[in-house]
């Protein structure tokens, strides 16, 4: 996975221990790392990579907090700080637990800053805050499997392998505080299905290397429905046409494709549809194309992380059929070739690269009505972390008289 820092640099978590061979050898080796990608010449292409932190065992996620970054390496959650500005970790301190080691397909991930100023995770029963160097943990509604995101209203979206998009239509804490409402997956309005399991996908190549084999394939050998939906995001940028703002982005790693699904609703319920009928936003003929994470960038474009592996299932689920598919077609090689793609609309230029880390409180408030959701979220996080009370008068004016 990856995140953008306040100055537009990409911080990528390199999941290097994932299925190095058919037997999952070396998964416990400390070879994972977090790297920072920079554009040093202003051409919008990342051309410099710096290792911020290495020697990690299957790191899961990162999250920016005051003074540094949280790095999840189950079962550990580290607070990492760079004191001299060289983008290399100078101090790594254990501040709590997060997730559990073992099966990497089923443990906590996310630590996404929500509009409510809590960090939310998928496949987790906790939410987190980091204040004054201390981790605060509270019980939360258990939701999702791999990846979590929010829309402009702070509603949380997530998925479960073959269930491509679910959402909390209201904050789950309202159910938690009412002892007459059992806060669980069957609670109306929580874990609501936005895109049903039966929704069909449209690969542009045959896809035999999936867990359940022919049970999930059409007669022509292509994947029929979602089976490894993961890393969703809501497109909250301005580089795409306005009609796509608020659409769900859903990577499907087994089908080598990415779905773009515009959403609509009546203010309570939400519906979604495929933007391109029987085509996808992006589909590849390369069987090793494994999109696993998506983000709206500071420049308004869509960014997608490609794990790029022939093996996408963990060794725990390596059925004989799947093992034969991988070995007979050499899908266990190559490894170590993950990449990040940027998807742009050709009719509009990219937005300006942000430099938000050095802005004062008054300057940050100007970003709270920015049309790009990433810019609003980042400004909010920085104001809250700094406890910028001096911005209160301007915030009051923005709340009562702002254009948006």
N, C-alpha and C positions, 0 to 999 in steps of 0.2 A: 504494500500500500504506500501512499505518498500524501503529503500535505504541503501547502504553500505557507511560507512564513510571511510576516508583515511587509517584507521588502520584495516579495514575489519569487523568492528562491524555492526550489522544490527540495523537500526532505523526503528521501525514499528509504523505506525499510526493505532491505535485501534478504529475502527468505531463502538463503542459499542452501539450507539443509534439506529442502523439500525433495524427496524422492530422487536421490542421486543415482539410484539404480532400481531394478525391479523389486528388490527386497527391502528398500528403504534404508540401506546401510548408511551409517554416518550421521543419522538424524540428530544424535545427541552431541555432535561435535560443535565446538564454539566457532563457527565460520560465518554466522550471520552478522550483518552490520547495518548501520544507518549512515547514509551519505547525503551530502548537500550538493545540489546541482545549481550552477550559476550561469547567467548570460553576462559575460564580461565585456563584450564589444557592442552591445545594444542592437544586435540583429534579430532578437527575439528567440534565438536558438541557444539552448544550454550547451556551453562549451567547456565547462570546468567542473570537475567532481572532486569533493573533499570528503574523506572518511571522518565523520564526526565521532562515531563509536563503533568499535569492532569487538570480536571475540564473544559474540552473542549466540545463544542456543535458541533457534527458531523464534526470533522476535516477532511480535504480533502487530504492534501499533505504536504510534507516537502521538503526543498531544502537546501543543505549546501552552506553557503556563508562565506566570510571572517569574522572571529571572532565569528561565531555562526551558527544558523540555522533559516531559514524562516519556519513558521508554518502557513498554511492556515486554517482558521476557518471562512468560509463565514459569513458575508461580510468583515471580518478582516484578515489582513496579519500581523503576529507578527514576530518581530526579537527577538530571544531568545538566551541568552548567559549564559554559564557556566564558572564562573570565577575561581573556585577552583579545577576543574578537577574531580569532583565526579559524573559527568554525570547527574546532576540535574540542572534544569534551575534556575539561580539566578536572572535574570532580563528579563522581558517580555515587549517589547516596540512595540506599534502600529506604523507601518511604511507605511501603505497603505491599500487599499481595494482590495479584491480578491473574485470574484464570488458573489453569492447571496444566502441568506438562502432560505429554502423552499424545493422544489423538488430536492433531492440529485442526481437524475439520469441525471439532465440537468443543470450543472453549471461547471465553470472552474475547471480544475485539471491538474496537471503536474509539471510546474516549472522545466522542464528538461533542464539541461545545454547543449546547442548545441555546435557544433564545431565552430560556429560563435560568441561564447561568450555571447549569449543571452539565457535567460530562456524561453522556449516555453511551451505552454499549449494547451490542447485539450478543445473543447467546449468554446473557448475564442476568443476575438477579440483584445487581447493585448499580447505583449511580454515584458519581464522585464530584468532589470539589477540591481545589488545592488553594489553601489560604494561609498566608504567613509561614510558608514552608512546610505546612502540615496537610496531610491527606485526610479529607472528610468523606466517609462512606455511609450511605443509607440504603436500605432495602428498596428495590425497584421491581417493576413488572418485568418478568422474563419474556423476552421477545427476540425473534429473528435468529439467524445463524451466522452469516458472514456479511458484515457491512451494515451501516445504519446512516441515515441522512435526515434532513429536515427540509420543509418548504418555507416559503416566505412567512407563513403564519406560525412556524415552530412546530407543526405537526410532524411526528416521527414516522419514517418509512423504512421498511426492511423486507427481507424475504427469507425463504427456506428452500434451498435446492430446487425442487420442482414446483414451488409456489412462488411465482415471480415477484409479486408486490403486495405487501400488507401495510396497514397504517393504524396508528392510534388517532382517532378522530377527535379526541379530547385528551388533555394531559392525564396520564394514568394516576397521578397522585390524588386526583379528586376521588377516584374509586378507593384508593388505599386508605384515605382518611375517613371513609364511611364504613362503619363496621357491618352495615346491613347489605353491602355490596361485595361479593367475593371477587377480588381483582385477579382474574385469570384469563386464559385465552378465549373463554366463552363469554366474557363480559361484553355486552353490546357496546359497540363503539371502540373497543380495544381489539387489536389484532384483526381489524376488518380487512376482508379480501378486496383488493382494488383490481388486480388482474387475476382471474381464476386459474387454477391448475390446468384446466383443459385448453387454455389459450395456445394456439399452435405457433411454432417458430418456423423460419424459412431459411435454412442453411443453403449454401451454394456448393456444397460438396457432400459426399457420403460420409456418414459419421458412425462407423461400426464400433469404435473403441469406447463404449459407454457401459456402465455397470450392469444394467439389466438387458443388454443386448437387444434382440429383436422385439422385446416387449415395448420399447420406446421408439422404434423406427417405423417409417413408412415402407411400403413395398419397394420403393426405389433406393432404400438404404439411407435416407436422410432422417435426421432427428425430427420427431413430430411435435413434441412439447418440451417445455423447459425441464432440464434435469440438473444443471449446475448453475442456477441463477445466483449471482453474488455481486457484492460491491456496488449496490445501487446508489444513484444520486438524483437529485432534482435539478434540472437545468435552470439556473437563476441568473444567467448572464444576459448580455445585450448584443453579443456578436452574431447570434443566430436571429432569424426573423422573429418578430414579436409573437407570432402564433405558437412558437415552440417554448416560450417562457413558461416555466412551471411544469414542463414535461418530465416524466420519469425516464431515466437512463438505466437500462438493465443489462449488464454483461451476462452472457450465457457461455460459460467456458467450454462446455462439452460440444456445443454446436458451432463454435468458432464465430460468434456473432455478437452484435450489440443491438438491443431494441431501443427505439425512441417512441415513447408513448405519451402523447398529449393527454392531460387530465381536465375534466370538467366536473361540475357539481352544482348543487343547490345551496351551498353553504353548510350543509351537514354531511350528506353522502358524497362520495367521490367516485367517478367512473374514469376509465382509461381505455384508450384504443391504440392500435398500431398506426403510427403516422403514415406508413407506406403500404398499407393493405397486406399483400403477400410478399413484401420485400422488407429487409431490415435496414436500419441506419448504416450499419457496417457489417459485412460478412466476408469471410476469407476462404480461399481455396487451400490455405496452409493449415494442415491438421494440427500443427504445433502452436497456432495462434490461440492463446488462452486469456482472454480479457477477464480480469478479476477485480478491478477497482476503477471507479470513475469519479471525476471532480469537475466542477465549474472553476475555471481559472480566474485570477485577478484581471486578466485581459479580456474576459468574456467568452473565451473559447472553451471547448470541451476537451478534457484530458483523460486518457485511458491508460491504465497499467496492464501490460501483457506479460504474464508469467513466462510465456514461451517454453512450453514443455510438451513432449509427446505423452508423458504420464501425467494425468490430472487427478487420478484417484489415489488416496493414501493406501499404503500396504495393508492396512487393516481390512480394506474392502477389495483386495486384489483377488477377485474370483478367477477360477481357471480359464473361463472364456476370455476375460480381460487380459490375463497374463499372456495367453496365446496370441491375442491381437497385438500386444506391445512387442513381444519378442519376434514374432514372425515378420513384422514390418519395421523393426529397428527404431521403435518410438522411444526407447530408453536413452537415446542420444539425439542431439547434443544437450548439454546443460549449461547454465550460466549465461544465457543470452537474453534475459528479460529486458524489456524496453518500455518507454512511455511515449505514447502518441498524442499529438495535438490535432483535433478535428476542428476545422474552421469553415465558415460560410464564405464563399468566394466574393460576395457582393459588398462586404463591409470590412473595414480595417480592424485590426486588433486594438483593444483599449490600451491606455497608457500603463506602463509598468509602475506599480505602487512603490512608495518609499514611506511607509507608515510608522516604522519603529521610532523615528526621531521627531514625530509630530507632537505638539503639545495638546492639551485637552480641548481647547477651543477649536483647533484645526481638525482634531479627530471627529468632533461632533458634526462637521460638515459632511462626513461620509455616511452618516446615519440615514440620509435619504438618497444615497447613491443608488442608481438603478441596478447595479450588480450586487447580488446577495452576499457574495464573499466579502466585498468591501464593507458592507454594513455589519456583518458578523464580526469581522476582524476589529473594526472600530469599537464596537460594543465590548468585545472581550478586553481590549486594551484599556478602555475607560474604567471598566469594572475592576480589573486587576490593580490599576493605579489608585483606585478609590478617588477619582477626580471630581471632588465635590465642587471645585471652582467652576465646573462646566454646568452646574445646576441651572442657572438662569437661562443659558442658551438652550439647554435641553427642554426647559419648560416652554420656551417660545416655539421650539421645533414641534413639540407635542401638540400644541394648540393651534399653530398657524403654519405648520409645514405643508409643502405642496403635496406630499404623498402621505 
